[in-house]
Amino acid sequence: MDTTNLKKELKTLISQENNPNILEAIKTLLINSSLDPVLKQKLSSRALKSEEDIKANRVYTREEFEKKLDDILDK
């Protein structure tokens, strides 16, 4: 898809969106697109790794996390 068609599609989707949280997220993404390329790469890499961990069920429940944190803090 070329840039012109992509922009048209995005404009249509944005104009149809009513959730202010989603609109704020899009705004933040577009504003932050000028971030330092190294920082962008690190953030993208962490996000992708997190997605992989979630899919592989390598996550803690809240209770497990709280216990682990308590154990660390009690040392």
C-alpha positions, 0 to 999 in steps of 0.5 A: 500500500502506498503512502497516499492510500495508507494516509487515507485509510488512517484518516477514515479509521481515525474519523470513525474512532470514538474512544478517546484513549485510542485517539490519545494513543495514536496521537502519542505514537505520532508525536513520539515518532521523532524519538531517537532511533536507538530508543525507538529500536529498544522500545520496539524490541522490548515490546516484541519480547513482551508479546512473545513472553505473553504468547508463551505464557511466561508471565506472573499472576499478580499474587505470584509477582507480589510474593516474589517482590515480598521475598526480595524486599524481605532479604 
